[in-house]
Amino acid sequence: MSQKELKVSALENGTVLDHIPAENVYKALEILDLKDIESQITIGINLVSKQHGKKGIIKIADKFFEDDELNKLSLIAPDATVNVIRDFKVVEKKKLEIPKEIRGIGRCMNPKCVTNHQPIETRFSTAKKGDKISLLCHFCEKTTDSKGLF
Amino acid sequence: MKKSLISIRDFTKEEILHILETAKEFEQNPVQDFLTGKVIASLFFEPSTRTRLSFETAVNRLGARVIGFSDASNTSQSKGETLKDTIKMVNNYVDMIIMRHPLEGSSRYASEVADVPVVNAGDGANQHPSQTLLDLYSILQTQGTLDGLTINMVGDLKYGRTTHSLLQAMSHFKTKFVFTAPDELKMPKEYKEFLDSKGIEYIETASLEEHLNNCDILYMTRVQQERFTDPIEYERVKDCYSLDAEMLANVKDNMKILHPLPRVNEISQDVDETPYAYYFKQAENGLYVRMAIISYLLGHRPLR
């Protein structure tokens, strides 16, 4: 991340999520459950990126995440980078890892899957095929790709 | 720890062979009432005659008693009770739950809600593992081995769950597959990829005649109207294959025809009298295999 971008609204303490595909910024907010928190959030959408053309960025003040929470984002933003900011400095920079199993986010794309008819938390195991992530439903054993999940 | 049977993938090769071995014991001696005093629930949220009667006979032959229902319309489910609550309630009364449900994944979910073992007797188009085990038993009984056979699957390979589960189970053995299906009903890509990953050979064809004479097992299936969302597609393919006695003139001597039943037009009545027809005996085998499954899951025929 360049210093220039950070100045847009420099964080004293918090987390910056960069290189999110522009169209998935709202989904990212949803997955991280950021809709109702009190902290100051700055969102950038359709920013110019050398790697991706257009990207999104989310800056959350005074909020630090567990790796497990962040790794859920790998489904919609596999190339995202996480910058942990303390005292205006990037103290940690990390890439996301695809979790082996994800629970409670997304829907199974099989309309006859029991999770779409009964109050049941969804559960998928992940497998990476090339640059696509496929998800195997724990219940109905059908495979869906991460695009069909939301 | 309790063990359930939800998907054929829940059983290792060793367990599969153990169930087949145990089934053989029950075929030789079908009245063994060592489950006297046990109560087993038979929950059929979707109607089924063959599977339900076979399971309930197996329970009775083992000396246990059956409670349950054969149609969800008379149950609290119709009042809006969740599946979880129904299973929790039944769980208090019984030693095992056998269930069929139209929703896919429902049995897996039930097995996680229940404290007692759950046997999946069919969850929508997903899995029906006791059918797979009785198919394996029938193959073993007629061929003397499960290794090195050529299995020709015919008909609805797209929606037919029996062919998918049989394919997964036979992947433990050195099997060659022929998939005979019209374009609309071809074996889905995910199963072919699964075979590729295991290094198992398969050939695809639309012609029933093409590989009829070089297979050991001809696994016929019905084109199931209830799985189609498009009635026009169903009409186009429903009678795509029809096997009659004349077509069997040059098949291998050891060849046997299996069919999960019910059949409609895909096997003509004159085939029944040939030495190749095995589908009625196959249905009978279901009883012994289900006795073996129930005994094993209740700890009476443990793996040694």
Boltz contact constraints between the chains, C-beta under 6 A:
constraints:
  - contact:
      token1: [A, 112]
      token2: [B, 104]
      max_distance: 6.0
  - contact:
      token1: [A, 112]
      token2: [B, 124]
      max_distance: 6.0
  - contact:
      token1: [A, 113]
      token2: [B, 104]
      max_distance: 6.0
  - contact:
      token1: [A, 113]
      token2: [B, 105]
      max_distance: 6.0
  - contact:
      token1: [A, 114]
      token2: [B, 103]
      max_distance: 6.0
  - contact:
      token1: [A, 114]
      token2: [B, 105]
      max_distance: 6.0
  - contact:
      token1: [A, 114]
      token2: [B, 106]
      max_distance: 6.0
  - contact:
      token1: [A, 114]
      token2: [B, 109]
      max_distance: 6.0
  - contact:
      token1: [A, 117]
      token2: [B, 103]
      max_distance: 6.0
  - contact:
      token1: [A, 118]
      token2: [B, 82]
      max_distance: 6.0
  - contact:
      token1: [A, 118]
      token2: [B, 83]
      max_distance: 6.0
  - contact:
      token1: [A, 120]
      token2: [B, 109]
      max_distance: 6.0
  - contact:
      token1: [A, 139]
      token2: [B, 105]
      max_distance: 6.0
  - contact:
      token1: [A, 139]
      token2: [B, 108]
      max_distance: 6.0
  - contact:
      token1: [A, 139]
      token2: [B, 109]
      max_distance: 6.0
  - contact:
      token1: [A, 140]
      token2: [B, 104]
      max_distance: 6.0
  - contact:
      token1: [A, 140]
      token2: [B, 105]
      max_distance: 6.0
  - contact:
      token1: [A, 140]
      token2: [B, 126]
      max_distance: 6.0
  - contact:
      token1: [A, 141]
      token2: [B, 126]
      max_distance: 6.0
  - contact:
      token1: [A, 143]
      token2: [B, 190]
      max_distance: 6.0
